[in-house]
């Protein structure tokens, strides 16, 4: 966060750090609500699984960014833990929600890719921030 961003109003800070998470989560739910969504299959890896991995990698990035700017009392470790828990629970609820949409099903493989993408990205940014804060 730059010095200018620290001086901004709470509304600007909310719009910069936290609103993207809300908007992205809404986008995920809207996409999950599409009936009979079919994705083409790729020979070795279903494109659908790659999309899930990327979708939740992005979600983890903006969520980690949001949680790490909740306030001065939120440590890097807590931001990481909250991010992984939040995104994992959201992914589980999203997959469960899809079981109620005609033509959609709850898929444990999709859930695994969601959580895998989230954990990988959150871990990368946690390690990066930790390394930068220790000067290593």
KEFI-419470 format. One record per residue (C-alpha): residue in three letters; x, y, z; residue number from 1. Coordinates in nm, 4 decimals, decimal comma. Layout:
! residues N
<pt type="ALA" px="X" py="Y" pz="Z" seq="NUM"/>
...
//
This chain:
! residues 136
<pt type="UNK" px="0,0000" py="0,0000" pz="0,0000" seq="1"/>
<pt type="UNK" px="0,1358" py="0,3395" pz="-0,0902" seq="2"/>
<pt type="UNK" px="0,1441" py="0,6330" pz="0,1482" seq="3"/>
<pt type="UNK" px="-0,1245" py="0,8026" pz="-0,0626" seq="4"/>
<pt type="UNK" px="-0,3579" py="0,5037" pz="-0,0272" seq="5"/>
<pt type="UNK" px="-0,3073" py="0,5000" pz="0,3521" seq="6"/>
<pt type="UNK" px="-0,4241" py="0,8623" pz="0,3649" seq="7"/>
<pt type="UNK" px="-0,7385" py="0,7970" pz="0,1593" seq="8"/>
<pt type="UNK" px="-1,0814" py="0,7904" pz="0,3132" seq="9"/>
<pt type="UNK" px="-1,2264" py="0,4633" pz="0,4441" seq="10"/>
<pt type="UNK" px="-1,4627" py="0,4572" pz="0,1459" seq="11"/>
<pt type="UNK" px="-1,1744" py="0,4769" pz="-0,1023" seq="12"/>
<pt type="UNK" px="-0,9839" py="0,2077" pz="0,0900" seq="13"/>
<pt type="UNK" px="-1,2961" py="-0,0125" pz="0,0867" seq="14"/>
<pt type="UNK" px="-1,3420" py="0,0391" pz="-0,2878" seq="15"/>
<pt type="UNK" px="-0,9743" py="-0,0356" pz="-0,3565" seq="16"/>
<pt type="UNK" px="-0,9170" py="-0,3396" pz="-0,1319" seq="17"/>
<pt type="UNK" px="-1,2503" py="-0,4981" pz="-0,0426" seq="18"/>
<pt type="UNK" px="-1,5047" py="-0,4194" pz="-0,3135" seq="19"/>
<pt type="UNK" px="-1,3210" py="-0,6327" pz="-0,5746" seq="20"/>
<pt type="UNK" px="-1,3761" py="-0,9411" pz="-0,3549" seq="21"/>
<pt type="UNK" px="-1,7489" py="-0,8725" pz="-0,3322" seq="22"/>
<pt type="UNK" px="-1,7787" py="-0,8095" pz="-0,7060" seq="23"/>
<pt type="UNK" px="-1,5754" py="-1,1176" pz="-0,7973" seq="24"/>
<pt type="UNK" px="-1,7740" py="-1,3391" pz="-0,5592" seq="25"/>
<pt type="UNK" px="-2,0918" py="-1,2066" pz="-0,7206" seq="26"/>
<pt type="UNK" px="-1,9518" py="-1,2870" pz="-1,0642" seq="27"/>
<pt type="UNK" px="-1,8772" py="-1,6448" pz="-0,9528" seq="28"/>
<pt type="UNK" px="-2,2330" py="-1,6901" pz="-0,8273" seq="29"/>
<pt type="UNK" px="-2,3770" py="-1,5432" pz="-1,1475" seq="30"/>
<pt type="UNK" px="-2,1647" py="-1,7825" pz="-1,3558" seq="31"/>
<pt type="UNK" px="-2,2698" py="-2,0727" pz="-1,1322" seq="32"/>
<pt type="UNK" px="-2,6328" py="-1,9818" pz="-1,1945" seq="33"/>
<pt type="UNK" px="-2,6099" py="-2,0402" pz="-1,5695" seq="34"/>
<pt type="UNK" px="-2,8178" py="-2,3452" pz="-1,6563" seq="35"/>
<pt type="UNK" px="-2,6667" py="-2,6286" pz="-1,8590" seq="36"/>
<pt type="UNK" px="-2,3259" py="-2,4626" pz="-1,8870" seq="37"/>
<pt type="UNK" px="-2,1124" py="-2,6913" pz="-2,1011" seq="38"/>
<pt type="UNK" px="-1,7391" py="-2,6602" pz="-2,1489" seq="39"/>
<pt type="UNK" px="-1,5397" py="-2,8329" pz="-2,4215" seq="40"/>
<pt type="UNK" px="-1,3092" py="-3,1110" pz="-2,3063" seq="41"/>
<pt type="UNK" px="-0,9362" py="-3,1010" pz="-2,3767" seq="42"/>
<pt type="UNK" px="-0,7563" py="-3,4322" pz="-2,4263" seq="43"/>
<pt type="UNK" px="-0,5444" py="-3,4496" pz="-2,1057" seq="44"/>
<pt type="UNK" px="-0,7050" py="-3,1940" pz="-1,8786" seq="45"/>
<pt type="UNK" px="-1,0608" py="-3,0816" pz="-1,8882" seq="46"/>
<pt type="UNK" px="-1,0756" py="-2,7129" pz="-1,9725" seq="47"/>
<pt type="UNK" px="-1,3419" py="-2,6859" pz="-1,7042" seq="48"/>
<pt type="UNK" px="-1,0896" py="-2,7867" pz="-1,4351" seq="49"/>
<pt type="UNK" px="-0,8333" py="-2,5361" pz="-1,5593" seq="50"/>
<pt type="UNK" px="-1,0979" py="-2,2626" pz="-1,5556" seq="51"/>
<pt type="UNK" px="-1,1848" py="-2,3518" pz="-1,1948" seq="52"/>
<pt type="UNK" px="-0,8163" py="-2,3399" pz="-1,0972" seq="53"/>
<pt type="UNK" px="-0,7628" py="-1,9985" pz="-1,2581" seq="54"/>
<pt type="UNK" px="-1,0954" py="-1,8582" pz="-1,1343" seq="55"/>
<pt type="UNK" px="-1,0187" py="-1,9395" pz="-0,7723" seq="56"/>
<pt type="UNK" px="-0,6522" py="-1,8391" pz="-0,8056" seq="57"/>
<pt type="UNK" px="-0,7690" py="-1,4898" pz="-0,8954" seq="58"/>
<pt type="UNK" px="-1,0266" py="-1,5006" pz="-0,6158" seq="59"/>
<pt type="UNK" px="-0,7555" py="-1,5978" pz="-0,3641" seq="60"/>
<pt type="UNK" px="-0,5287" py="-1,3165" pz="-0,4835" seq="61"/>
<pt type="UNK" px="-0,7879" py="-1,0429" pz="-0,4350" seq="62"/>
<pt type="UNK" px="-0,9130" py="-1,2016" pz="-0,1116" seq="63"/>
<pt type="UNK" px="-0,5616" py="-1,2228" pz="0,0362" seq="64"/>
<pt type="UNK" px="-0,5071" py="-0,8620" pz="-0,0661" seq="65"/>
<pt type="UNK" px="-0,8329" py="-0,7629" pz="0,1017" seq="66"/>
<pt type="UNK" px="-0,7737" py="-0,9559" pz="0,4242" seq="67"/>
<pt type="UNK" px="-0,4184" py="-0,8286" pz="0,4570" seq="68"/>
<pt type="UNK" px="-0,5601" py="-0,4737" pz="0,4564" seq="69"/>
<pt type="UNK" px="-0,8331" py="-0,5242" pz="0,7152" seq="70"/>
<pt type="UNK" px="-0,6364" py="-0,3342" pz="0,9739" seq="71"/>
<pt type="UNK" px="-0,3113" py="-0,3133" pz="1,1680" seq="72"/>
<pt type="UNK" px="-0,4125" py="-0,5990" pz="1,4021" seq="73"/>
<pt type="UNK" px="-0,4386" py="-0,8500" pz="1,1166" seq="74"/>
<pt type="UNK" px="-0,1084" py="-1,0297" pz="1,0859" seq="75"/>
<pt type="UNK" px="0,0174" py="-1,1776" pz="0,7623" seq="76"/>
<pt type="UNK" px="-0,0431" py="-1,5280" pz="0,8989" seq="77"/>
<pt type="UNK" px="-0,4011" py="-1,4442" pz="0,9969" seq="78"/>
<pt type="UNK" px="-0,4690" py="-1,2882" pz="0,6564" seq="79"/>
<pt type="UNK" px="-0,3404" py="-1,6074" pz="0,4920" seq="80"/>
<pt type="UNK" px="-0,5502" py="-1,8322" pz="0,7135" seq="81"/>
<pt type="UNK" px="-0,8640" py="-1,6222" pz="0,6646" seq="82"/>
<pt type="UNK" px="-0,8103" py="-1,6143" pz="0,2897" seq="83"/>
<pt type="UNK" px="-0,7678" py="-1,9906" pz="0,2544" seq="84"/>
<pt type="UNK" px="-1,0630" py="-2,0640" pz="0,4832" seq="85"/>
<pt type="UNK" px="-1,2918" py="-1,8070" pz="0,3218" seq="86"/>
<pt type="UNK" px="-1,2166" py="-1,9073" pz="-0,0367" seq="87"/>
<pt type="UNK" px="-1,2360" py="-2,2803" pz="0,0436" seq="88"/>
<pt type="UNK" px="-1,5716" py="-2,2446" pz="0,2188" seq="89"/>
<pt type="UNK" px="-1,6975" py="-2,0230" pz="-0,0626" seq="90"/>
<pt type="UNK" px="-1,5900" py="-2,2868" pz="-0,3181" seq="91"/>
<pt type="UNK" px="-1,7699" py="-2,5592" pz="-0,1232" seq="92"/>
<pt type="UNK" px="-2,0872" py="-2,3521" pz="-0,0992" seq="93"/>
<pt type="UNK" px="-2,0634" py="-2,2604" pz="-0,4677" seq="94"/>
<pt type="UNK" px="-2,0385" py="-2,6269" pz="-0,5696" seq="95"/>
<pt type="UNK" px="-2,3294" py="-2,7126" pz="-0,3398" seq="96"/>
<pt type="UNK" px="-2,5331" py="-2,4271" pz="-0,4876" seq="97"/>
<pt type="UNK" px="-2,4707" py="-2,5612" pz="-0,8376" seq="98"/>
<pt type="UNK" px="-2,6399" py="-2,8883" pz="-0,7414" seq="99"/>
<pt type="UNK" px="-2,9684" py="-2,6946" pz="-0,7366" seq="100"/>
<pt type="UNK" px="-2,9225" py="-2,5425" pz="-1,0842" seq="101"/>
<pt type="UNK" px="-3,0766" py="-2,7442" pz="-1,3704" seq="102"/>
<pt type="UNK" px="-2,8047" py="-2,9005" pz="-1,5830" seq="103"/>
<pt type="UNK" px="-2,5342" py="-2,8363" pz="-1,3215" seq="104"/>
<pt type="UNK" px="-2,3902" py="-3,0746" pz="-1,0633" seq="105"/>
<pt type="UNK" px="-2,1707" py="-3,0584" pz="-0,7579" seq="106"/>
<pt type="UNK" px="-1,8314" py="-3,1894" pz="-0,8677" seq="107"/>
<pt type="UNK" px="-1,5658" py="-3,2812" pz="-0,6123" seq="108"/>
<pt type="UNK" px="-1,2970" py="-3,2458" pz="-0,8817" seq="109"/>
<pt type="UNK" px="-1,4073" py="-2,8869" pz="-0,9451" seq="110"/>
<pt type="UNK" px="-1,3925" py="-2,8223" pz="-0,5713" seq="111"/>
<pt type="UNK" px="-1,0420" py="-2,9699" pz="-0,5551" seq="112"/>
<pt type="UNK" px="-0,9267" py="-2,7421" pz="-0,8388" seq="113"/>
<pt type="UNK" px="-1,0923" py="-2,4405" pz="-0,6730" seq="114"/>
<pt type="UNK" px="-0,9186" py="-2,5041" pz="-0,3417" seq="115"/>
<pt type="UNK" px="-0,5922" py="-2,6045" pz="-0,5095" seq="116"/>
<pt type="UNK" px="-0,5756" py="-2,2799" pz="-0,7052" seq="117"/>
<pt type="UNK" px="-0,6650" py="-2,0763" pz="-0,3989" seq="118"/>
<pt type="UNK" px="-0,4107" py="-2,2421" pz="-0,1709" seq="119"/>
<pt type="UNK" px="-0,1323" py="-2,2202" pz="-0,4285" seq="120"/>
<pt type="UNK" px="-0,1828" py="-1,8492" pz="-0,4933" seq="121"/>
<pt type="UNK" px="-0,2430" py="-1,7581" pz="-0,1282" seq="122"/>
<pt type="UNK" px="0,0709" py="-1,9486" pz="-0,0286" seq="123"/>
<pt type="UNK" px="0,2739" py="-1,7760" pz="-0,2996" seq="124"/>
<pt type="UNK" px="0,1660" py="-1,4292" pz="-0,1843" seq="125"/>
<pt type="UNK" px="0,2035" py="-1,5198" pz="0,1840" seq="126"/>
<pt type="UNK" px="0,5625" py="-1,6361" pz="0,1219" seq="127"/>
<pt type="UNK" px="0,6351" py="-1,3306" pz="-0,0935" seq="128"/>
<pt type="UNK" px="0,5025" py="-1,0849" pz="0,1639" seq="129"/>
<pt type="UNK" px="0,6781" py="-1,2711" pz="0,4446" seq="130"/>
<pt type="UNK" px="1,0056" py="-1,2624" pz="0,2553" seq="131"/>
<pt type="UNK" px="0,9661" py="-0,8898" pz="0,1820" seq="132"/>
<pt type="UNK" px="0,8826" py="-0,8113" pz="0,5461" seq="133"/>
<pt type="UNK" px="1,1896" py="-0,9972" pz="0,6753" seq="134"/>
<pt type="UNK" px="1,4190" py="-0,8506" pz="0,4129" seq="135"/>
<pt type="UNK" px="1,5385" py="-1,1951" pz="0,3046" seq="136"/>
//
